[in-house]
Amino acid sequence: MVQRSGRAAQLLAAVALLAIFGARAHAHHGGLGIEGDVIDWSLKVDQWQQERLADGHRIKFLAYPRTAIVNRTTRLVFEVQSVATGHYVGGLMAAVVIRTPQGEEHTLAAPETPGVSAYYEVPYVFHMTGAHTITFRAQTDRQLMMASFVQQASANPLFGDWTTVTGNGVVLAAFVVTWIGAVLALQRRLLPEITPF
């Protein structure tokens, strides 16, 4: 009986590990799908981070990953929506101006994402840590829309902002408690009881 339950536990553990590591992560955020391994996915998943109103339009901003990592590509994604009608505004000539903490400015074209109306995306590599100012500019028929956002860049993916540090700490604590519990449970089941004479 002990061998059967031990093998069943081993089989269950193997199935659980395969499910965890074998499953592809899928997230859907306003038309953008994210696939990849669990670590890359966990660094990228988030909702809209910042939102600004500009000339009757709501401009939303999101970075994948949330905290940019120095010398790695970060996707800067913007969405434009009319406040009055709620319709998404596509077909704009958009640009993004990135101002580094030292005051250098880089202007990049922000094309609309193919197949996703009103999404404008720029891949960018941050070369220094600190707060970068990102200004989204778009020209409509009648007006110029501008909205500025702040994006942090970190040297280490594990220690970006306080939410990342807190989340990593909680996951580490849960991992340690789980393994201690597993070791104690296995020790109790597999080691023979020592009875005093």
C-alpha positions in Angstrom: 0.0 0.0 0.0 2.8 2.4 0.9 4.5 1.7 -2.5 1.3 2.5 -4.4 0.7 5.8 -2.6 4.3 6.7 -3.1 4.2 6.0 -6.8 0.9 7.8 -7.1 2.4 10.9 -5.4 5.4 10.7 -7.7 3.2 10.5 -10.8 1.0 13.4 -9.6 4.2 15.5 -9.0 5.5 14.7 -12.5 2.1 15.6 -14.1 2.0 18.9 -12.1 5.6 19.8 -13.2 4.8 19.0 -16.8 1.6 21.2 -16.6 3.6 24.1 -15.1 6.5 24.1 -17.4 4.8 22.7 -20.5 1.9 25.1 -20.6 2.2 28.1 -22.9 1.2 31.4 -21.3 -1.4 33.4 -23.1 -2.5 36.9 -22.2 -4.8 39.2 -24.1 -4.5 42.9 -23.5 -6.5 45.0 -25.8 -5.7 43.0 -29.0 -2.0 42.2 -28.2 -1.3 38.5 -27.5 1.7 37.4 -25.6 3.2 34.0 -25.8 6.4 32.5 -24.5 8.0 30.8 -21.6 6.7 31.5 -18.1 9.6 33.8 -17.0 9.4 36.1 -20.1 5.7 36.2 -19.9 5.7 37.1 -16.2 7.9 40.1 -16.9 5.6 41.3 -19.6 2.0 40.9 -18.4 0.3 44.0 -17.2 -2.7 46.3 -17.8 -2.5 49.9 -19.0 0.0 51.6 -16.8 -0.7 55.3 -17.4 -3.4 57.3 -19.1 -3.7 60.9 -20.1 -6.4 63.1 -21.7 -5.3 65.3 -24.6 -7.6 67.4 -26.8 -10.7 65.1 -26.3 -8.7 61.9 -26.6 -7.7 59.3 -24.1 -4.1 58.1 -24.7 -3.1 55.0 -22.8 0.5 53.8 -22.3 1.9 50.4 -21.5 5.4 49.0 -21.6 6.3 45.3 -22.0 7.9 44.6 -19.6 6.4 47.0 -17.1 9.8 48.1 -15.8 12.2 48.5 -18.7 15.5 46.6 -18.4 18.6 48.4 -19.5 20.1 47.1 -22.8 17.0 45.0 -23.6 14.2 45.8 -26.0 11.1 47.2 -24.4 7.8 47.5 -26.3 6.2 50.9 -25.8 2.5 50.6 -26.7 0.0 53.4 -27.0 -3.8 53.3 -27.6 -5.8 56.4 -28.7 -9.5 56.6 -28.0 -12.0 59.4 -28.4 -13.5 60.6 -25.1 -16.7 61.8 -26.7 -17.6 58.7 -28.7 -15.5 56.0 -27.2 -14.3 55.0 -30.6 -10.7 54.0 -31.1 -8.7 56.4 -33.3 -6.6 54.7 -36.0 -4.6 55.9 -39.0 -2.7 58.7 -37.2 0.8 59.9 -38.0 2.3 59.3 -34.6 5.8 59.8 -33.2 7.3 59.1 -29.8 9.9 61.4 -28.2 12.0 59.7 -25.5 13.9 62.0 -23.1 16.6 60.3 -21.0 17.5 61.3 -17.4 20.5 63.2 -18.8 18.3 65.2 -21.1 19.0 63.6 -24.5 16.0 63.2 -26.8 15.3 60.5 -29.3 12.4 60.8 -31.7 11.0 57.6 -33.3 8.1 57.0 -35.6 5.2 55.1 -33.9 3.4 53.2 -36.6 0.0 51.7 -36.0 0.2 48.0 -35.2 -0.9 46.0 -38.2 -4.3 44.3 -37.6 -5.0 46.2 -34.4 -6.7 49.5 -34.9 -5.6 52.5 -32.7 -2.5 50.7 -31.3 0.8 52.4 -31.9 4.0 50.5 -30.9 7.7 51.4 -30.7 10.4 48.9 -29.7 13.1 50.7 -27.8 16.3 49.8 -26.0 16.9 51.9 -22.8 20.7 52.5 -22.3 20.6 54.0 -18.8 18.7 53.5 -15.6 16.3 56.1 -14.2 13.1 57.8 -15.2 12.6 58.5 -18.9 10.0 60.9 -20.1 8.1 59.5 -23.1 5.9 61.9 -25.1 3.4 60.5 -27.6 2.6 62.9 -30.4 0.0 62.4 -33.1 -1.5 64.6 -35.8 -5.2 64.5 -36.6 -7.0 66.5 -39.3 -7.5 69.5 -37.0 -5.1 69.2 -34.1 -1.9 67.9 -32.5 -2.3 65.5 -29.6 0.4 65.2 -27.1 0.7 63.2 -23.9 3.7 62.5 -21.7 4.4 59.5 -19.6 7.2 58.4 -17.3 8.9 55.1 -17.7 11.5 53.6 -15.3 14.4 51.7 -16.5 16.2 49.3 -14.2 19.5 47.5 -14.5 18.1 44.3 -12.9 14.9 42.5 -14.0 14.2 41.2 -10.5 14.4 44.6 -8.8 12.4 47.0 -10.9 9.8 48.9 -9.0 8.4 48.1 -5.5 5.6 45.9 -6.9 8.1 43.7 -8.6 10.3 43.4 -5.5 7.3 42.7 -3.3 5.9 40.1 -5.8 9.2 38.3 -6.1 9.5 38.3 -2.2 6.1 36.8 -1.8 6.7 34.1 -4.5 10.1 33.2 -2.9 8.4 32.9 0.6 5.7 30.7 -0.8 8.3 28.6 -2.6 10.3 28.1 0.6 7.2 27.2 2.7 6.0 24.8 0.0 9.3 23.0 -0.1 9.7 22.8 3.6 6.2 21.3 3.8 7.0 18.9 1.1 10.2 17.8 2.7 8.5 17.3 6.1 5.6 15.4 4.5 8.0 13.1 2.6 10.1 12.6 5.6 7.1 11.6 7.7 5.9 9.2 5.0 9.1 7.6 3.9 11.3 7.4 7.0 10.4 4.6 9.4 9.1 5.7 12.7 11.6 5.5 15.5 10.0 4.0 18.5 11.7 4.0 21.9 12.5 0.6 23.5 
